[in-house]
Amino acid sequence: MKIKNFVFLVCGSVFLNLYASAAADNLQSQLSFETARIFARPLMPENLDAAKVVDDSDESYVQVMDGSSLESLTGQARFLAENSKISQLGSISDLRYGIFEKGAGSLVGVYRIWLLDTNAFLLTSIKFHKKHQGKGYATEFTKGLFKRYQSIGLIPTSQDDLSTPYRGFSGSIQLTNKASLVCNVIKCGYRISSIFGNTVYVYYPFVTKNCCGFPQLDESSHHSVVEQLASYRSGSKEAERSLRSLSLQNLLSYGKGELGKVLAGDSLFLAQTMAEFPDMLDLISDREKETVKAIISEEIASLIEQKASSYPDAEEKLGDALFKQITAATIAKIK
């Protein structure tokens, strides 16, 4: 670290820590919380290097610390130390948390909340150091965060509560990301708003109506899908069939006049679905089958080209077995 940055970091840290101790009820303290194994608080300037180590430990996940610098964390810490009202959070565009192990005190995860617009849903991303993944920390942190944000009046505790500055959290999870679906939906209580192609739209604590115009799940359907997700996580092909069937029907229903364009945007979902369950082609009207076949053929050709040119994401995108399955089963079906 450069001497100038080091001096700035130390001096800034001393000032902010003194300020925080003098104002115990500031935003920084209100947003912090702890659970059985971890404690979480907004990142401080001195955490920057450790946070980037966590972020860089696994390149297969989204980069949480993109755009973050010593100055940005210093500005965040100063803002949170100088303000005490929840409504003032709308003055910053995003917020980065550090997740620390109790005892050792080491930084094991980073979490970002952005689009802090009043009366809006909060978007998030989370990442743990590769060696700390799979320990249940994400579930523990997320539950703790929800509980904390409801207790300080940031998000509603009932569907009729319109007094909070934010409606809750929202996000989208790929249908193939079983671990994330189980963590967020089954363990943390996210509600499913819609399953659309390869994307599962989730909210906490309540589902918005008619979000993005996608078909919405009613209460009964939501519980049914949650049960199917648990079976899907355990490897049930019947559960996967049911989920993909619902996603495909929503995709077809939403496309209407621009079906080709909509389906092309989810061509990988189509290819995977038809490879696993070729008979699902029967869900598509005869008038649209040629469009679907052309889209799948184009997707397969693209994947074959990526594989042939050693495209770095091709194998991670599908895996060898699934890739072979798609190129064999689907091509055979559409000939």
BATI-224776 format. One record per residue (C-alpha): residue number from 1; x, y, z. Coordinates in nm, 2 decimals. Layout:
BATI-224776
<NUM, <X, Y, Z>>;
...
//
This chain:
BATI-224776
<1, <0.00, 0.00, 0.00>>;
<2, <0.13, 0.35, -0.08>>;
<3, <0.24, 0.56, 0.21>>;
<4, <-0.01, 0.84, 0.12>>;
<5, <-0.30, 0.59, 0.12>>;
<6, <-0.18, 0.43, 0.44>>;
<7, <-0.16, 0.76, 0.63>>;
<8, <-0.50, 0.86, 0.49>>;
<9, <-0.66, 0.53, 0.59>>;
<10, <-0.52, 0.54, 0.95>>;
<11, <-0.62, 0.90, 1.01>>;
<12, <-0.96, 0.86, 0.85>>;
<13, <-1.02, 0.54, 1.05>>;
<14, <-0.93, 0.70, 1.38>>;
<15, <-1.16, 1.00, 1.31>>;
<16, <-1.45, 0.78, 1.20>>;
<17, <-1.42, 0.54, 1.49>>;
<18, <-1.41, 0.83, 1.74>>;
<19, <-1.71, 0.98, 1.57>>;
<20, <-1.90, 0.65, 1.57>>;
<21, <-1.84, 0.60, 1.94>>;
<22, <-1.96, 0.96, 2.01>>;
<23, <-2.28, 0.90, 1.82>>;
<24, <-2.39, 0.55, 1.92>>;
<25, <-2.73, 0.59, 1.75>>;
<26, <-2.60, 0.68, 1.41>>;
<27, <-2.69, 0.49, 1.09>>;
<28, <-2.37, 0.29, 1.11>>;
<29, <-2.47, 0.14, 1.44>>;
<30, <-2.83, 0.10, 1.34>>;
<31, <-2.74, -0.10, 1.03>>;
<32, <-2.50, -0.33, 1.21>>;
<33, <-2.61, -0.66, 1.37>>;
<34, <-2.48, -1.00, 1.48>>;
<35, <-2.60, -1.36, 1.46>>;
<36, <-2.47, -1.68, 1.63>>;
<37, <-2.15, -1.70, 1.43>>;
<38, <-2.10, -1.37, 1.25>>;
<39, <-2.13, -1.00, 1.29>>;
<40, <-2.21, -0.76, 1.01>>;
<41, <-2.15, -0.39, 0.97>>;
<42, <-2.10, -0.14, 0.69>>;
<43, <-1.75, -0.17, 0.55>>;
<44, <-1.49, 0.08, 0.69>>;
<45, <-1.19, 0.22, 0.49>>;
<46, <-0.95, -0.02, 0.66>>;
<47, <-1.15, -0.32, 0.53>>;
<48, <-1.09, -0.23, 0.17>>;
<49, <-0.80, -0.46, 0.10>>;
<50, <-0.95, -0.76, 0.28>>;
<51, <-1.28, -0.70, 0.10>>;
<52, <-1.11, -0.72, -0.24>>;
<53, <-0.93, -1.04, -0.14>>;
<54, <-1.28, -1.19, -0.06>>;
<55, <-1.42, -1.06, -0.39>>;
<56, <-1.13, -1.19, -0.60>>;
<57, <-1.12, -1.53, -0.43>>;
<58, <-1.38, -1.68, -0.67>>;
<59, <-1.42, -1.54, -1.02>>;
<60, <-1.73, -1.75, -1.09>>;
<61, <-1.94, -1.50, -0.89>>;
<62, <-2.04, -1.14, -0.95>>;
<63, <-1.79, -0.89, -0.84>>;
<64, <-1.94, -0.71, -0.53>>;
<65, <-1.66, -0.46, -0.48>>;
<66, <-1.65, -0.32, -0.84>>;
<67, <-1.62, 0.05, -0.83>>;
<68, <-1.53, 0.06, -0.47>>;
<69, <-1.22, 0.26, -0.36>>;
<70, <-1.06, 0.40, -0.05>>;
<71, <-1.24, 0.72, -0.11>>;
<72, <-1.58, 0.56, -0.17>>;
<73, <-1.56, 0.35, 0.16>>;
<74, <-1.44, 0.66, 0.34>>;
<75, <-1.74, 0.86, 0.21>>;
<76, <-1.98, 0.58, 0.30>>;
<77, <-1.84, 0.55, 0.66>>;
<78, <-1.85, 0.93, 0.71>>;
<79, <-2.20, 0.96, 0.58>>;
<80, <-2.33, 0.68, 0.81>>;
<81, <-2.15, 0.82, 1.11>>;
<82, <-2.28, 1.17, 1.05>>;
<83, <-2.65, 1.07, 1.00>>;
<84, <-2.90, 0.90, 1.23>>;
<85, <-3.23, 0.89, 1.04>>;
<86, <-3.33, 0.59, 0.83>>;
<87, <-3.49, 0.82, 0.57>>;
<88, <-3.15, 0.97, 0.50>>;
<89, <-3.02, 0.65, 0.34>>;
<90, <-3.18, 0.76, 0.02>>;
<91, <-2.89, 1.01, -0.02>>;
<92, <-2.64, 0.74, -0.11>>;
<93, <-2.67, 0.51, -0.42>>;
<94, <-2.53, 0.19, -0.26>>;
<95, <-2.41, 0.04, 0.06>>;
<96, <-2.14, -0.22, 0.11>>;
<97, <-2.14, -0.45, 0.42>>;
<98, <-1.86, -0.66, 0.56>>;
<99, <-1.94, -1.00, 0.71>>;
<100, <-1.70, -1.11, 0.99>>;
<101, <-1.65, -1.43, 1.17>>;
<102, <-1.69, -1.41, 1.55>>;
<103, <-1.39, -1.49, 1.75>>;
<104, <-1.13, -1.46, 1.47>>;
<105, <-1.28, -1.14, 1.35>>;
<106, <-1.17, -1.21, 1.00>>;
<107, <-1.37, -1.07, 0.70>>;
<108, <-1.53, -1.37, 0.52>>;
<109, <-1.80, -1.21, 0.31>>;
<110, <-1.90, -0.89, 0.13>>;
<111, <-2.26, -0.77, 0.06>>;
<112, <-2.39, -0.49, -0.15>>;
<113, <-2.72, -0.31, -0.14>>;
<114, <-2.79, -0.06, -0.41>>;
<115, <-3.07, 0.15, -0.57>>;
<116, <-3.16, 0.30, -0.23>>;
<117, <-3.45, 0.49, -0.38>>;
<118, <-3.74, 0.57, -0.15>>;
<119, <-4.05, 0.34, -0.20>>;
<120, <-3.85, 0.10, -0.41>>;
<121, <-3.72, -0.25, -0.37>>;
<122, <-3.35, -0.29, -0.28>>;
<123, <-3.13, -0.50, -0.50>>;
<124, <-2.84, -0.70, -0.36>>;
<125, <-2.54, -0.91, -0.43>>;
<126, <-2.34, -1.13, -0.19>>;
<127, <-2.01, -1.31, -0.20>>;
<128, <-1.81, -1.52, 0.05>>;
<129, <-1.44, -1.61, 0.03>>;
<130, <-1.41, -1.94, -0.15>>;
<131, <-1.28, -2.12, 0.16>>;
<132, <-1.59, -2.00, 0.36>>;
<133, <-1.86, -2.10, 0.11>>;
<134, <-2.09, -2.38, 0.20>>;
<135, <-2.09, -2.31, 0.57>>;
<136, <-2.44, -2.16, 0.59>>;
<137, <-2.31, -1.81, 0.64>>;
<138, <-2.52, -1.67, 0.36>>;
<139, <-2.84, -1.80, 0.51>>;
<140, <-2.74, -1.68, 0.86>>;
<141, <-2.65, -1.33, 0.73>>;
<142, <-2.96, -1.29, 0.51>>;
<143, <-3.20, -1.39, 0.79>>;
<144, <-3.02, -1.15, 1.03>>;
<145, <-3.03, -0.87, 0.78>>;
<146, <-3.41, -0.91, 0.72>>;
<147, <-3.47, -0.92, 1.09>>;
<148, <-3.26, -0.61, 1.15>>;
<149, <-3.41, -0.41, 0.87>>;
<150, <-3.76, -0.49, 0.98>>;
<151, <-3.68, -0.40, 1.35>>;
<152, <-3.55, -0.06, 1.26>>;
<153, <-3.84, 0.02, 1.02>>;
<154, <-3.65, 0.00, 0.69>>;
<155, <-3.88, -0.26, 0.53>>;
<156, <-4.24, -0.36, 0.61>>;
<157, <-4.35, -0.63, 0.86>>;
<158, <-4.70, -0.65, 0.71>>;
<159, <-4.83, -0.63, 0.36>>;
<160, <-5.04, -0.32, 0.45>>;
<161, <-4.75, -0.13, 0.60>>;
<162, <-4.68, 0.16, 0.36>>;
<163, <-4.48, 0.37, 0.61>>;
<164, <-4.14, 0.22, 0.55>>;
<165, <-3.90, 0.39, 0.31>>;
<166, <-3.83, 0.07, 0.12>>;
<167, <-4.07, -0.20, 0.00>>;
<168, <-3.82, -0.48, 0.07>>;
<169, <-3.56, -0.68, -0.13>>;
<170, <-3.60, -0.81, -0.49>>;
<171, <-3.38, -1.02, -0.71>>;
<172, <-3.36, -1.28, -0.99>>;
<173, <-3.20, -1.63, -0.97>>;
<174, <-3.12, -1.86, -1.25>>;
<175, <-3.34, -2.17, -1.25>>;
<176, <-3.02, -2.39, -1.28>>;
<177, <-2.87, -2.23, -0.97>>;
<178, <-3.02, -2.48, -0.73>>;
<179, <-2.81, -2.38, -0.43>>;
<180, <-2.90, -2.02, -0.45>>;
<181, <-3.27, -2.10, -0.49>>;
<182, <-3.27, -2.33, -0.19>>;
<183, <-3.08, -2.07, 0.02>>;
<184, <-3.30, -1.77, -0.07>>;
<185, <-3.64, -1.92, -0.11>>;
<186, <-3.65, -2.23, 0.12>>;
<187, <-3.41, -2.12, 0.40>>;
<188, <-3.44, -1.74, 0.40>>;
<189, <-3.80, -1.69, 0.31>>;
<190, <-3.79, -1.50, -0.02>>;
<191, <-4.12, -1.52, -0.20>>;
<192, <-4.14, -1.62, -0.56>>;
<193, <-4.31, -1.37, -0.78>>;
<194, <-4.27, -1.54, -1.11>>;
<195, <-4.08, -1.82, -1.30>>;
<196, <-4.01, -1.70, -1.65>>;
<197, <-3.79, -1.90, -1.87>>;
<198, <-3.45, -1.95, -1.70>>;
<199, <-3.52, -1.68, -1.44>>;
<200, <-3.69, -1.71, -1.10>>;
<201, <-3.80, -1.36, -0.97>>;
<202, <-3.80, -1.34, -0.59>>;
<203, <-3.90, -1.08, -0.33>>;
<204, <-3.89, -1.03, 0.05>>;
<205, <-4.11, -1.00, 0.24>>;
<206, <-4.41, -0.97, 0.00>>;
<207, <-4.46, -1.03, -0.37>>;
<208, <-4.54, -0.73, -0.58>>;
<209, <-4.83, -0.75, -0.82>>;
<210, <-4.78, -0.75, -1.20>>;
<211, <-4.40, -0.69, -1.17>>;
<212, <-4.26, -0.64, -1.52>>;
<213, <-4.58, -0.78, -1.67>>;
<214, <-4.47, -1.14, -1.60>>;
<215, <-4.74, -1.40, -1.49>>;
<216, <-4.76, -1.40, -1.11>>;
<217, <-4.79, -1.70, -0.88>>;
<218, <-5.09, -1.71, -0.65>>;
<219, <-5.05, -1.83, -0.29>>;
<220, <-5.12, -2.19, -0.36>>;
<221, <-4.89, -2.20, -0.67>>;
<222, <-4.61, -2.04, -0.46>>;
<223, <-4.62, -2.32, -0.20>>;
<224, <-4.63, -2.58, -0.47>>;
<225, <-4.33, -2.44, -0.64>>;
<226, <-4.14, -2.42, -0.31>>;
<227, <-4.20, -2.79, -0.26>>;
<228, <-4.09, -2.86, -0.62>>;
<229, <-3.77, -2.66, -0.56>>;
<230, <-3.68, -2.88, -0.26>>;
<231, <-3.73, -3.20, -0.47>>;
<232, <-3.55, -3.04, -0.77>>;
<233, <-3.25, -2.96, -0.54>>;
<234, <-3.24, -3.33, -0.45>>;
<235, <-3.23, -3.44, -0.81>>;
<236, <-3.59, -3.51, -0.89>>;
<237, <-3.65, -3.51, -1.26>>;
<238, <-4.02, -3.49, -1.21>>;
<239, <-3.98, -3.17, -1.01>>;
<240, <-3.75, -3.03, -1.27>>;
<241, <-4.00, -3.11, -1.54>>;
<242, <-4.28, -2.94, -1.35>>;
<243, <-4.07, -2.62, -1.30>>;
<244, <-3.95, -2.61, -1.66>>;
<245, <-4.30, -2.67, -1.79>>;
<246, <-4.43, -2.37, -1.58>>;
<247, <-4.14, -2.15, -1.70>>;
<248, <-4.20, -2.25, -2.06>>;
<249, <-4.57, -2.18, -2.05>>;
<250, <-4.51, -1.84, -1.89>>;
<251, <-4.25, -1.77, -2.16>>;
<252, <-4.49, -1.86, -2.43>>;
<253, <-4.78, -1.66, -2.28>>;
<254, <-4.57, -1.35, -2.23>>;
<255, <-4.43, -1.36, -2.58>>;
<256, <-4.76, -1.33, -2.77>>;
<257, <-4.70, -1.11, -3.08>>;
<258, <-4.32, -1.10, -3.02>>;
<259, <-4.28, -1.47, -2.94>>;
<260, <-3.97, -1.51, -3.16>>;
<261, <-3.79, -1.22, -2.99>>;
<262, <-3.89, -1.33, -2.64>>;
<263, <-3.79, -1.69, -2.69>>;
<264, <-3.46, -1.59, -2.85>>;
<265, <-3.37, -1.41, -2.53>>;
<266, <-3.41, -1.74, -2.34>>;
<267, <-3.26, -1.97, -2.61>>;
<268, <-3.04, -2.15, -2.36>>;
<269, <-3.34, -2.23, -2.15>>;
<270, <-3.52, -2.37, -2.45>>;
<271, <-3.22, -2.58, -2.55>>;
<272, <-3.17, -2.72, -2.20>>;
<273, <-3.54, -2.79, -2.16>>;
<274, <-3.59, -2.97, -2.49>>;
<275, <-3.28, -3.17, -2.44>>;
<276, <-3.39, -3.29, -2.10>>;
<277, <-3.76, -3.33, -2.19>>;
<278, <-3.80, -3.34, -2.57>>;
<279, <-4.18, -3.41, -2.54>>;
<280, <-4.22, -3.05, -2.41>>;
<281, <-4.21, -2.94, -2.77>>;
<282, <-4.57, -3.05, -2.77>>;
<283, <-4.66, -2.76, -2.54>>;
<284, <-4.57, -2.53, -2.84>>;
<285, <-4.83, -2.47, -3.10>>;
<286, <-4.76, -2.62, -3.45>>;
<287, <-4.75, -2.26, -3.58>>;
<288, <-4.46, -2.17, -3.35>>;
<289, <-4.26, -2.49, -3.35>>;
<290, <-4.05, -2.39, -3.65>>;
<291, <-3.96, -2.07, -3.47>>;
<292, <-3.86, -2.26, -3.16>>;
<293, <-3.66, -2.52, -3.35>>;
<294, <-3.47, -2.24, -3.53>>;
<295, <-3.38, -2.07, -3.21>>;
<296, <-3.26, -2.39, -3.05>>;
<297, <-3.05, -2.48, -3.35>>;
<298, <-2.89, -2.13, -3.34>>;
<299, <-2.82, -2.17, -2.97>>;
<300, <-2.66, -2.51, -3.03>>;
<301, <-2.45, -2.38, -3.32>>;
<302, <-2.33, -2.10, -3.10>>;
<303, <-2.24, -2.33, -2.82>>;
<304, <-2.06, -2.57, -3.06>>;
<305, <-1.86, -2.27, -3.19>>;
<306, <-1.78, -2.15, -2.84>>;
<307, <-1.66, -2.50, -2.75>>;
<308, <-1.45, -2.54, -3.06>>;
<309, <-1.28, -2.21, -3.01>>;
<310, <-1.22, -2.28, -2.64>>;
<311, <-1.46, -2.01, -2.53>>;
<312, <-1.37, -1.97, -2.16>>;
<313, <-1.73, -1.98, -2.03>>;
<314, <-1.86, -2.26, -2.25>>;
<315, <-1.79, -2.55, -2.02>>;
<316, <-1.88, -2.36, -1.71>>;
<317, <-2.20, -2.25, -1.88>>;
<318, <-2.32, -2.61, -1.95>>;
<319, <-2.06, -2.86, -1.84>>;
<320, <-1.94, -3.14, -2.06>>;
<321, <-2.22, -3.38, -1.99>>;
<322, <-2.50, -3.13, -2.04>>;
<323, <-2.34, -2.99, -2.35>>;
<324, <-2.33, -3.33, -2.51>>;
<325, <-2.68, -3.40, -2.41>>;
<326, <-2.81, -3.08, -2.57>>;
<327, <-2.61, -3.12, -2.89>>;
<328, <-2.73, -3.49, -2.93>>;
<329, <-3.08, -3.51, -2.79>>;
<330, <-3.20, -3.17, -2.92>>;
<331, <-3.06, -3.20, -3.27>>;
<332, <-3.21, -3.55, -3.30>>;
<333, <-3.55, -3.41, -3.19>>;
<334, <-3.57, -3.12, -3.43>>;
<335, <-3.44, -3.30, -3.74>>;
//
